[in-house]
Amino acid sequence: MNEEVKDMFLNKKTFENRRRMAWISLFAILLIVIASFWLPTTALQIHSVIETIVVTLAAVIMTYMGTTMLPVAFTRKTKPPEGEQ
C-alpha cells in the first residue's frame, strides 16, 4: 500500500472508532439516567459518582463533535462583508 492510501485508511478507522466511542457514551448516559429513575434511593446515595461519570461521558461526546467539526471549520471559506471586496 502506498503511504497516502494507508494514511487515509488509518484516518477513517480512527474516526469510526471515535464515533463508536461517542455512541457508546451516549447510550451509557441514557442507561444511567434510566437506572437512577428506577433505583432512586441508590442514586441518591452515589449521586456524586454518577455526576462524575456523566460529565466524563459527555466530555467524550463533545470531544468527538469538536474533532469532527475542526477540519470543516479550517477549510471553510469566509465571505467578505458586504461592501468590501
A tleap script that builds the chain and sets N, CA, C and O, in Angstrom:
source leaprc.protein.ff14SB
mol = sequence {
  NMET ASN GLU GLU VAL LYS ASP MET PHE LEU
  ASN LYS LYS THR PHE GLU ASN ARG ARG ARG
  MET ALA TRP ILE SER LEU PHE ALA ILE LEU
  LEU ILE VAL ILE ALA SER PHE TRP LEU PRO
  THR THR ALA LEU GLN ILE HIE SER VAL ILE
  GLU THR ILE VAL VAL THR LEU ALA ALA VAL
  ILE MET THR TYR MET GLY THR THR MET LEU
  PRO VAL ALA PHE THR ARG LYS THR LYS PRO
  PRO GLU GLY GLU CGLN
}
set mol.1.N position { 0.844 -1.186 0.000 }
set mol.1.CA position { 0.000 0.000 0.000 }
set mol.1.C position { 0.883 1.239 0.000 }
set mol.1.O position { 1.889 1.298 0.707 }
set mol.2.N position { 0.499 2.219 -0.792 }
set mol.2.CA position { 1.289 3.434 -0.726 }
set mol.2.C position { 0.884 4.239 0.515 }
set mol.2.O position { -0.153 3.975 1.125 }
set mol.3.N position { 1.696 5.201 0.872 }
set mol.3.CA position { 1.527 5.920 2.141 }
set mol.3.C position { 0.218 6.713 2.212 }
set mol.3.O position { -0.405 6.774 3.272 }
set mol.4.N position { -0.207 7.325 1.091 }
set mol.4.CA position { -1.451 8.108 1.107 }
set mol.4.C position { -2.658 7.236 1.419 }
set mol.4.O position { -3.502 7.607 2.236 }
set mol.5.N position { -2.742 6.099 0.782 }
set mol.5.CA position { -3.860 5.187 0.999 }
set mol.5.C position { -3.834 4.664 2.431 }
set mol.5.O position { -4.873 4.552 3.080 }
set mol.6.N position { -2.644 4.349 2.910 }
set mol.6.CA position { -2.504 3.858 4.278 }
set mol.6.C position { -2.943 4.915 5.292 }
set mol.6.O position { -3.668 4.604 6.237 }
set mol.7.N position { -2.507 6.161 5.098 }
set mol.7.CA position { -2.906 7.248 5.998 }
set mol.7.C position { -4.410 7.482 5.951 }
set mol.7.O position { -5.040 7.695 6.986 }
set mol.8.N position { -4.989 7.442 4.745 }
set mol.8.CA position { -6.422 7.648 4.603 }
set mol.8.C position { -7.197 6.532 5.311 }
set mol.8.O position { -8.207 6.791 5.965 }
set mol.9.N position { -6.723 5.301 5.179 }
set mol.9.CA position { -7.380 4.169 5.840 }
set mol.9.C position { -7.303 4.300 7.354 }
set mol.9.O position { -8.295 4.073 8.046 }
set mol.10.N position { -6.132 4.666 7.875 }
set mol.10.CA position { -5.971 4.821 9.320 }
set mol.10.C position { -6.809 5.978 9.845 }
set mol.10.O position { -7.391 5.882 10.926 }
set mol.11.N position { -6.877 7.072 9.090 }
set mol.11.CA position { -7.687 8.222 9.497 }
set mol.11.C position { -9.163 7.843 9.534 }
set mol.11.O position { -9.884 8.246 10.447 }
set mol.12.N position { -9.620 7.065 8.541 }
set mol.12.CA position { -11.011 6.630 8.514 }
set mol.12.C position { -11.310 5.730 9.702 }
set mol.12.O position { -12.347 5.878 10.349 }
set mol.13.N position { -10.410 4.798 9.993 }
set mol.13.CA position { -10.588 3.893 11.131 }
set mol.13.C position { -10.614 4.673 12.448 }
set mol.13.O position { -11.396 4.360 13.346 }
set mol.14.N position { -9.763 5.680 12.555 }
set mol.14.CA position { -9.726 6.493 13.770 }
set mol.14.C position { -11.064 7.172 13.999 }
set mol.14.O position { -11.585 7.144 15.114 }
set mol.15.N position { -11.635 7.787 12.961 }
set mol.15.CA position { -12.912 8.467 13.120 }
set mol.15.C position { -14.055 7.484 13.359 }
set mol.15.O position { -15.002 7.804 14.077 }
set mol.16.N position { -13.978 6.283 12.761 }
set mol.16.CA position { -15.003 5.275 13.054 }
set mol.16.C position { -14.956 4.862 14.513 }
set mol.16.O position { -15.998 4.702 15.149 }
set mol.17.N position { -13.761 4.690 15.046 }
set mol.17.CA position { -13.628 4.322 16.455 }
set mol.17.C position { -14.090 5.443 17.374 }
set mol.17.O position { -14.716 5.184 18.401 }
set mol.18.N position { -13.786 6.685 17.012 }
set mol.18.CA position { -14.252 7.820 17.823 }
set mol.18.C position { -15.771 7.907 17.794 }
set mol.18.O position { -16.402 8.171 18.817 }
set mol.19.N position { -16.355 7.687 16.622 }
set mol.19.CA position { -17.817 7.720 16.510 }
set mol.19.C position { -18.442 6.618 17.364 }
set mol.19.O position { -19.438 6.845 18.051 }
set mol.20.N position { -17.857 5.441 17.317 }
set mol.20.CA position { -18.363 4.324 18.127 }
set mol.20.C position { -18.267 4.656 19.619 }
set mol.20.O position { -19.190 4.370 20.382 }
set mol.21.N position { -17.152 5.257 20.029 }
set mol.21.CA position { -16.989 5.649 21.422 }
set mol.21.C position { -18.036 6.676 21.846 }
set mol.21.O position { -18.560 6.607 22.957 }
set mol.22.N position { -18.341 7.632 20.960 }
set mol.22.CA position { -19.349 8.647 21.274 }
set mol.22.C position { -20.735 8.016 21.420 }
set mol.22.O position { -21.476 8.371 22.337 }
set mol.23.N position { -21.091 7.094 20.540 }
set mol.23.CA position { -22.391 6.427 20.649 }
set mol.23.C position { -22.485 5.599 21.924 }
set mol.23.O position { -23.513 5.617 22.601 }
set mol.24.N position { -21.430 4.881 22.254 }
set mol.24.CA position { -21.431 4.083 23.484 }
set mol.24.C position { -21.574 4.997 24.701 }
set mol.24.O position { -22.287 4.663 25.647 }
set mol.25.N position { -20.902 6.140 24.681 }
set mol.25.CA position { -21.014 7.096 25.782 }
set mol.25.C position { -22.433 7.632 25.903 }
set mol.25.O position { -22.956 7.769 27.009 }
set mol.26.N position { -23.054 7.934 24.771 }
set mol.26.CA position { -24.425 8.441 24.797 }
set mol.26.C position { -25.381 7.406 25.372 }
set mol.26.O position { -26.224 7.734 26.207 }
set mol.27.N position { -25.256 6.158 24.932 }
set mol.27.CA position { -26.123 5.103 25.464 }
set mol.27.C position { -25.852 4.849 26.945 }
set mol.27.O position { -26.773 4.532 27.698 }
set mol.28.N position { -24.599 4.985 27.364 }
set mol.28.CA position { -24.279 4.817 28.780 }
set mol.28.C position { -24.925 5.915 29.620 }
set mol.28.O position { -25.427 5.646 30.712 }
set mol.29.N position { -24.916 7.150 29.120 }
set mol.29.CA position { -25.575 8.243 29.833 }
set mol.29.C position { -27.068 7.970 29.950 }
set mol.29.O position { -27.655 8.146 31.018 }
set mol.30.N position { -27.682 7.539 28.850 }
set mol.30.CA position { -29.108 7.235 28.892 }
set mol.30.C position { -29.407 6.094 29.863 }
set mol.30.O position { -30.404 6.135 30.584 }
set mol.31.N position { -28.555 5.090 29.881 }
set mol.31.CA position { -28.731 3.973 30.804 }
set mol.31.C position { -28.610 4.432 32.261 }
set mol.31.O position { -29.377 3.987 33.116 }
set mol.32.N position { -27.670 5.304 32.541 }
set mol.32.CA position { -27.503 5.829 33.898 }
set mol.32.C position { -28.727 6.630 34.322 }
set mol.32.O position { -29.180 6.507 35.460 }
set mol.33.N position { -29.268 7.447 33.423 }
set mol.33.CA position { -30.454 8.236 33.747 }
set mol.33.C position { -31.648 7.321 34.026 }
set mol.33.O position { -32.378 7.529 34.995 }
set mol.34.N position { -31.844 6.315 33.182 }
set mol.34.CA position { -32.948 5.380 33.388 }
set mol.34.C position { -32.768 4.618 34.698 }
set mol.34.O position { -33.727 4.431 35.447 }
set mol.35.N position { -31.550 4.181 34.972 }
set mol.35.CA position { -31.286 3.445 36.211 }
set mol.35.C position { -31.501 4.319 37.436 }
set mol.35.O position { -31.970 3.834 38.466 }
set mol.36.N position { -31.166 5.597 37.341 }
set mol.36.CA position { -31.354 6.470 38.508 }
set mol.36.C position { -32.831 6.735 38.779 }
set mol.36.O position { -33.211 6.972 39.926 }
set mol.37.N position { -33.677 6.699 37.737 }
set mol.37.CA position { -35.113 6.798 37.973 }
set mol.37.C position { -35.675 5.486 38.521 }
set mol.37.O position { -36.622 5.480 39.307 }
set mol.38.N position { -35.086 4.399 38.100 }
set mol.38.CA position { -35.556 3.084 38.514 }
set mol.38.C position { -35.138 2.755 39.949 }
set mol.38.O position { -35.880 2.111 40.690 }
set mol.39.N position { -33.926 3.210 40.334 }
set mol.39.CA position { -33.395 2.977 41.676 }
set mol.39.C position { -33.068 4.313 42.351 }
set mol.39.O position { -31.892 4.636 42.523 }
set mol.40.N position { -34.072 5.086 42.731 }
set mol.40.CA position { -33.810 6.439 43.235 }
set mol.40.C position { -33.036 6.474 44.558 }
set mol.40.O position { -32.241 7.391 44.766 }
set mol.41.N position { -33.242 5.513 45.448 }
set mol.41.CA position { -32.521 5.554 46.729 }
set mol.41.C position { -31.035 5.299 46.532 }
set mol.41.O position { -30.201 5.930 47.181 }
set mol.42.N position { -30.707 4.389 45.651 }
set mol.42.CA position { -29.298 4.125 45.359 }
set mol.42.C position { -28.671 5.319 44.652 }
set mol.42.O position { -27.525 5.681 44.921 }
set mol.43.N position { -29.427 5.925 43.749 }
set mol.43.CA position { -28.908 7.088 43.010 }
set mol.43.C position { -28.633 8.248 43.954 }
set mol.43.O position { -27.670 8.986 43.750 }
set mol.44.N position { -29.462 8.426 44.990 }
set mol.44.CA position { -29.223 9.499 45.950 }
set mol.44.C position { -27.972 9.248 46.783 }
set mol.44.O position { -27.283 10.186 47.184 }
set mol.45.N position { -27.690 7.990 47.035 }
set mol.45.CA position { -26.518 7.662 47.854 }
set mol.45.C position { -25.211 7.867 47.090 }
set mol.45.O position { -24.196 8.212 47.695 }
set mol.46.N position { -25.219 7.662 45.785 }
set mol.46.CA position { -23.976 7.777 44.997 }
set mol.46.C position { -24.071 8.868 43.932 }
set mol.46.O position { -23.496 8.742 42.850 }
set mol.47.N position { -24.802 9.939 44.247 }
set mol.47.CA position { -25.032 10.970 43.222 }
set mol.47.C position { -23.746 11.633 42.745 }
set mol.47.O position { -23.653 11.989 41.570 }
set mol.48.N position { -22.752 11.811 43.611 }
set mol.48.CA position { -21.516 12.466 43.167 }
set mol.48.C position { -20.747 11.588 42.180 }
set mol.48.O position { -20.115 12.099 41.255 }
set mol.49.N position { -20.799 10.279 42.373 }
set mol.49.CA position { -20.141 9.362 41.432 }
set mol.49.C position { -20.869 9.384 40.092 }
set mol.49.O position { -20.241 9.399 39.034 }
set mol.50.N position { -22.190 9.386 40.150 }
set mol.50.CA position { -22.988 9.435 38.918 }
set mol.50.C position { -22.708 10.714 38.146 }
set mol.50.O position { -22.557 10.686 36.925 }
set mol.51.N position { -22.639 11.846 38.861 }
set mol.51.CA position { -22.350 13.120 38.187 }
set mol.51.C position { -20.984 13.090 37.506 }
set mol.51.O position { -20.839 13.566 36.379 }
set mol.52.N position { -19.998 12.540 38.178 }
set mol.52.CA position { -18.652 12.462 37.599 }
set mol.52.C position { -18.640 11.595 36.346 }
set mol.52.O position { -18.019 11.953 35.346 }
set mol.53.N position { -19.319 10.465 36.399 }
set mol.53.CA position { -19.365 9.562 35.246 }
set mol.53.C position { -20.077 10.227 34.070 }
set mol.53.O position { -19.610 10.146 32.934 }
set mol.54.N position { -21.208 10.885 34.342 }
set mol.54.CA position { -21.968 11.525 33.261 }
set mol.54.C position { -21.167 12.656 32.631 }
set mol.54.O position { -21.169 12.802 31.408 }
set mol.55.N position { -20.483 13.459 33.441 }
set mol.55.CA position { -19.673 14.558 32.896 }
set mol.55.C position { -18.525 14.001 32.049 }
set mol.55.O position { -18.208 14.553 30.994 }
set mol.56.N position { -17.911 12.926 32.500 }
set mol.56.CA position { -16.822 12.320 31.732 }
set mol.56.C position { -17.318 11.775 30.402 }
set mol.56.O position { -16.678 11.977 29.370 }
set mol.57.N position { -18.454 11.086 30.421 }
set mol.57.CA position { -19.007 10.549 29.177 }
set mol.57.C position { -19.450 11.677 28.237 }
set mol.57.O position { -19.298 11.568 27.020 }
set mol.58.N position { -19.989 12.746 28.796 }
set mol.58.CA position { -20.367 13.896 27.959 }
set mol.58.C position { -19.133 14.541 27.331 }
set mol.58.O position { -19.189 15.027 26.201 }
set mol.59.N position { -18.027 14.544 28.060 }
set mol.59.CA position { -16.785 15.094 27.507 }
set mol.59.C position { -16.297 14.270 26.323 }
set mol.59.O position { -15.750 14.822 25.368 }
set mol.60.N position { -16.489 12.954 26.375 }
set mol.60.CA position { -16.119 12.097 25.241 }
set mol.60.C position { -16.936 12.483 24.014 }
set mol.60.O position { -16.402 12.583 22.909 }
set mol.61.N position { -18.231 12.698 24.214 }
set mol.61.CA position { -19.102 13.072 23.096 }
set mol.61.C position { -18.717 14.443 22.551 }
set mol.61.O position { -18.651 14.628 21.336 }
set mol.62.N position { -18.463 15.405 23.434 }
set mol.62.CA position { -18.085 16.747 22.973 }
set mol.62.C position { -16.749 16.741 22.255 }
set mol.62.O position { -16.558 17.486 21.293 }
set mol.63.N position { -15.821 15.910 22.710 }
set mol.63.CA position { -14.528 15.802 22.028 }
set mol.63.C position { -14.704 15.245 20.625 }
set mol.63.O position { -14.073 15.722 19.682 }
set mol.64.N position { -15.553 14.242 20.482 }
set mol.64.CA position { -15.813 13.694 19.150 }
set mol.64.C position { -16.420 14.762 18.243 }
set mol.64.O position { -16.000 14.927 17.097 }
set mol.65.N position { -17.413 15.487 18.766 }
set mol.65.CA position { -18.050 16.527 17.944 }
set mol.65.C position { -17.043 17.607 17.557 }
set mol.65.O position { -17.053 18.088 16.424 }
set mol.66.N position { -16.185 17.985 18.482 }
set mol.66.CA position { -15.188 19.010 18.188 }
set mol.66.C position { -14.168 18.558 17.161 }
set mol.66.O position { -13.830 19.310 16.248 }
set mol.67.N position { -13.673 17.330 17.303 }
set mol.67.CA position { -12.670 16.858 16.345 }
set mol.67.C position { -13.276 16.576 14.983 }
set mol.67.O position { -12.569 16.589 13.975 }
set mol.68.N position { -14.570 16.324 14.940 }
set mol.68.CA position { -15.225 16.116 13.656 }
set mol.68.C position { -15.426 17.441 12.927 }
set mol.68.O position { -15.275 17.507 11.707 }
set mol.69.N position { -15.762 18.485 13.662 }
set mol.69.CA position { -16.044 19.768 13.036 }
set mol.69.C position { -14.802 20.625 12.819 }
set mol.69.O position { -14.854 21.583 12.047 }
set mol.70.N position { -13.706 20.318 13.465 }
set mol.70.CA position { -12.500 21.128 13.337 }
set mol.70.C position { -11.981 21.219 11.901 }
set mol.70.O position { -11.681 22.325 11.451 }
set mol.71.N position { -11.860 20.112 11.157 }
set mol.71.CA position { -11.407 20.235 9.768 }
set mol.71.C position { -12.369 21.058 8.911 }
set mol.71.O position { -11.938 21.773 8.007 }
set mol.72.N position { -13.652 20.961 9.190 }
set mol.72.CA position { -14.639 21.735 8.433 }
set mol.72.C position { -14.439 23.224 8.696 }
set mol.72.O position { -14.514 24.040 7.777 }
set mol.73.N position { -14.187 23.572 9.952 }
set mol.73.CA position { -14.007 24.982 10.309 }
set mol.73.C position { -12.754 25.570 9.664 }
set mol.73.O position { -12.752 26.734 9.265 }
set mol.74.N position { -11.694 24.778 9.559 }
set mol.74.CA position { -10.458 25.289 8.977 }
set mol.74.C position { -10.499 25.363 7.454 }
set mol.74.O position { -9.758 26.148 6.862 }
set mol.75.N position { -11.337 24.575 6.813 }
set mol.75.CA position { -11.381 24.587 5.358 }
set mol.75.C position { -12.490 25.476 4.814 }
set mol.75.O position { -12.567 25.684 3.603 }
set mol.76.N position { -13.337 25.997 5.664 }
set mol.76.CA position { -14.447 26.841 5.205 }
set mol.76.C position { -13.929 28.187 4.716 }
set mol.76.O position { -13.102 28.827 5.365 }
set mol.77.N position { -14.424 28.592 3.581 }
set mol.77.CA position { -14.078 29.893 3.031 }
set mol.77.C position { -15.062 30.924 3.598 }
set mol.77.O position { -16.275 30.719 3.567 }
set mol.78.N position { -14.533 32.011 4.103 }
set mol.78.CA position { -15.413 33.044 4.621 }
set mol.78.C position { -15.644 34.102 3.564 }
set mol.78.O position { -14.738 34.462 2.813 }
set mol.79.N position { -16.877 34.597 3.516 }
set mol.79.CA position { -17.202 35.645 2.564 }
set mol.79.C position { -16.830 36.993 3.177 }
set mol.79.O position { -17.017 37.192 4.377 }
set mol.80.N position { -16.309 37.916 2.378 }
set mol.80.CA position { -16.027 39.245 2.920 }
set mol.80.C position { -17.329 39.971 3.233 }
set mol.80.O position { -18.349 39.689 2.604 }
set mol.81.N position { -17.322 40.894 4.183 }
set mol.81.CA position { -18.533 41.648 4.493 }
set mol.81.C position { -19.031 42.402 3.262 }
set mol.81.O position { -18.254 42.748 2.372 }
set mol.82.N position { -20.326 42.647 3.229 }
set mol.82.CA position { -20.909 43.341 2.076 }
set mol.82.C position { -20.321 44.749 1.962 }
set mol.82.O position { -20.118 45.429 2.967 }
set mol.83.N position { -20.060 45.163 0.769 }
set mol.83.CA position { -19.494 46.481 0.514 }
set mol.83.C position { -17.979 46.466 0.435 }
set mol.83.O position { -17.377 47.418 -0.062 }
set mol.84.N position { -17.354 45.403 0.918 }
set mol.84.CA position { -15.892 45.299 0.852 }
set mol.84.C position { -15.523 44.236 -0.167 }
set mol.84.O position { -16.213 43.223 -0.280 }
set mol.85.N position { -14.478 44.443 -0.889 }
set mol.85.CA position { -14.021 43.478 -1.903 }
set mol.85.C position { -12.646 42.988 -1.587 }
set mol.85.O position { -12.096 42.172 -2.326 }
savepdb mol mol.pdb
quit
